[in-house]
Amino acid sequence: MISVEVLICTINKGVVRILDNLMPPRKDVKYIVSYQYTDERYLDLIPAALVEREDVFFVKRKGKGLSNNRNFALSLAKGDIIIFADDDARYSEESFNIIEKTFESHPELDVAFFQASTYTGRTLKKYPSEEFDYENRPNDMEVSALEMACRRKSIQGKLLFDERFGLGKDCLTCGEQDIWLMEAERMGLKMRYFPRKVVETSTLLKQQMLYVDAGVQRSFGAIAYFRYGIRAYIYCFRFALNAACNGMCHFVPMFCQMMRGISFLRHNPDAK
């Protein structure tokens, strides 16, 4: 039997809602809850019932940074299949059945991508309806961490989230999954998309805030530089210009934020 381990990373008040979203215990599913807190007063918010569950391994650590938290949780994992979850993620019996059957029927698979929706059942984005290998994905396909399931032995000790990116960072506030996926491709991991919903969430994707959020714009520039190198300047210029011409944003503020993202990555070349 394949075992699934859900890595739930949360900070401060987010710990309160985890218990309400957990499924009743089942033998093949375990949870690692990595709780970051910025002040000792938040420790009083930890639900005793959450810590006492036999299928939950609860760890506390002071600090902030989602990528750092995910990497720490991954280092503790022991299950066959790993799911990266936020504190608002909600799974069902069918969710775990789908994930387990997918990896059982595809022994060559390292990473699977699925679909997510809101609590009301509205899909988080426009998903392709056909199954395909990630290398054959549509050009506009974006993947978030909560849509992924990974074979632990394929990534543990081999592939981490870039800690320069993600929630909790002052400059590059998202994009850690984009860097992760680029590194996964370079490693030659077998990745495939399956048009099945496995998770519900209350959170909108950060990337959807590109035209209004400076942190997302900086992250966009940094991701472009990671992917294209010096060509990222031209890529970002064209993107910002087209967006401005289409009335999505003002060119100068958006392009300047993208340049700040590139500059940050150039002056911080190591993931720390």
LINRAZI-V148012 format. One record per residue. N is the residue number from 1. RES is the residue in three letters. SS is DSSP state (H for helix, E for strand, - for the rest). Layout:
BEGIN
N | RES | SS
N | RES | SS
END
This chain:
BEGIN
1 | MET | -
2 | ILE | -
3 | SER | -
4 | VAL | E
5 | GLU | E
6 | VAL | E
7 | LEU | E
8 | ILE | E
9 | CYS | E
10 | THR | E
11 | ILE | E
12 | ASN | H
13 | LYS | H
14 | GLY | H
15 | VAL | H
16 | VAL | H
17 | ARG | H
18 | ILE | H
19 | LEU | H
20 | ASP | H
21 | ASN | H
22 | LEU | -
23 | MET | -
24 | PRO | -
25 | PRO | -
26 | ARG | -
27 | LYS | -
28 | ASP | -
29 | VAL | E
30 | LYS | E
31 | TYR | E
32 | ILE | E
33 | VAL | E
34 | SER | E
35 | TYR | E
36 | GLN | E
37 | TYR | E
38 | THR | -
39 | ASP | -
40 | GLU | H
41 | ARG | H
42 | TYR | H
43 | LEU | H
44 | ASP | H
45 | LEU | H
46 | ILE | -
47 | PRO | -
48 | ALA | H
49 | ALA | H
50 | LEU | H
51 | VAL | H
52 | GLU | H
53 | ARG | -
54 | GLU | -
55 | ASP | -
56 | VAL | E
57 | PHE | E
58 | PHE | E
59 | VAL | E
60 | LYS | E
61 | ARG | E
62 | LYS | E
63 | GLY | -
64 | LYS | -
65 | GLY | -
66 | LEU | H
67 | SER | H
68 | ASN | H
69 | ASN | H
70 | ARG | H
71 | ASN | H
72 | PHE | H
73 | ALA | H
74 | LEU | H
75 | SER | H
76 | LEU | H
77 | ALA | -
78 | LYS | -
79 | GLY | -
80 | ASP | -
81 | ILE | E
82 | ILE | E
83 | ILE | E
84 | PHE | E
85 | ALA | E
86 | ASP | E
87 | ASP | -
88 | ASP | -
89 | ALA | -
90 | ARG | E
91 | TYR | -
92 | SER | -
93 | GLU | H
94 | GLU | H
95 | SER | H
96 | PHE | H
97 | ASN | H
98 | ILE | H
99 | ILE | H
100 | GLU | H
101 | LYS | H
102 | THR | H
103 | PHE | H
104 | GLU | H
105 | SER | H
106 | HIS | -
107 | PRO | -
108 | GLU | -
109 | LEU | -
110 | ASP | -
111 | VAL | E
112 | ALA | E
113 | PHE | E
114 | PHE | E
115 | GLN | E
116 | ALA | E
117 | SER | E
118 | THR | E
119 | TYR | -
120 | THR | -
121 | GLY | -
122 | ARG | -
123 | THR | E
124 | LEU | -
125 | LYS | -
126 | LYS | -
127 | TYR | -
128 | PRO | -
129 | SER | -
130 | GLU | -
131 | GLU | -
132 | PHE | E
133 | ASP | E
134 | TYR | H
135 | GLU | H
136 | ASN | H
137 | ARG | -
138 | PRO | -
139 | ASN | -
140 | ASP | -
141 | MET | -
142 | GLU | -
143 | VAL | -
144 | SER | -
145 | ALA | H
146 | LEU | H
147 | GLU | H
148 | MET | E
149 | ALA | E
150 | CYS | E
151 | ARG | E
152 | ARG | H
153 | LYS | H
154 | SER | H
155 | ILE | H
156 | GLN | -
157 | GLY | -
158 | LYS | -
159 | LEU | -
160 | LEU | -
161 | PHE | -
162 | ASP | -
163 | GLU | -
164 | ARG | -
165 | PHE | E
166 | GLY | -
167 | LEU | -
168 | GLY | -
169 | LYS | -
170 | ASP | -
171 | CYS | -
172 | LEU | E
173 | THR | -
174 | CYS | -
175 | GLY | -
176 | GLU | H
177 | GLN | H
178 | ASP | H
179 | ILE | H
180 | TRP | H
181 | LEU | H
182 | MET | H
183 | GLU | H
184 | ALA | H
185 | GLU | H
186 | ARG | H
187 | MET | H
188 | GLY | -
189 | LEU | -
190 | LYS | -
191 | MET | E
192 | ARG | E
193 | TYR | E
194 | PHE | E
195 | PRO | E
196 | ARG | E
197 | LYS | E
198 | VAL | E
199 | VAL | E
200 | GLU | E
201 | THR | E
202 | SER | -
203 | THR | -
204 | LEU | -
205 | LEU | -
206 | LYS | H
207 | GLN | H
208 | GLN | H
209 | MET | H
210 | LEU | -
211 | TYR | -
212 | VAL | -
213 | ASP | -
214 | ALA | H
215 | GLY | H
216 | VAL | H
217 | GLN | H
218 | ARG | H
219 | SER | H
220 | PHE | H
221 | GLY | H
222 | ALA | H
223 | ILE | H
224 | ALA | H
225 | TYR | H
226 | PHE | H
227 | ARG | H
228 | TYR | H
229 | GLY | H
230 | ILE | H
231 | ARG | H
232 | ALA | H
233 | TYR | H
234 | ILE | H
235 | TYR | H
236 | CYS | H
237 | PHE | H
238 | ARG | H
239 | PHE | H
240 | ALA | H
241 | LEU | H
242 | ASN | H
243 | ALA | H
244 | ALA | H
245 | CYS | H
246 | ASN | -
247 | GLY | -
248 | MET | -
249 | CYS | -
250 | HIS | -
251 | PHE | H
252 | VAL | H
253 | PRO | H
254 | MET | H
255 | PHE | H
256 | CYS | H
257 | GLN | H
258 | MET | H
259 | MET | H
260 | ARG | H
261 | GLY | H
262 | ILE | H
263 | SER | H
264 | PHE | H
265 | LEU | H
266 | ARG | H
267 | HIS | H
268 | ASN | -
269 | PRO | -
270 | ASP | -
271 | ALA | -
272 | LYS | -
END
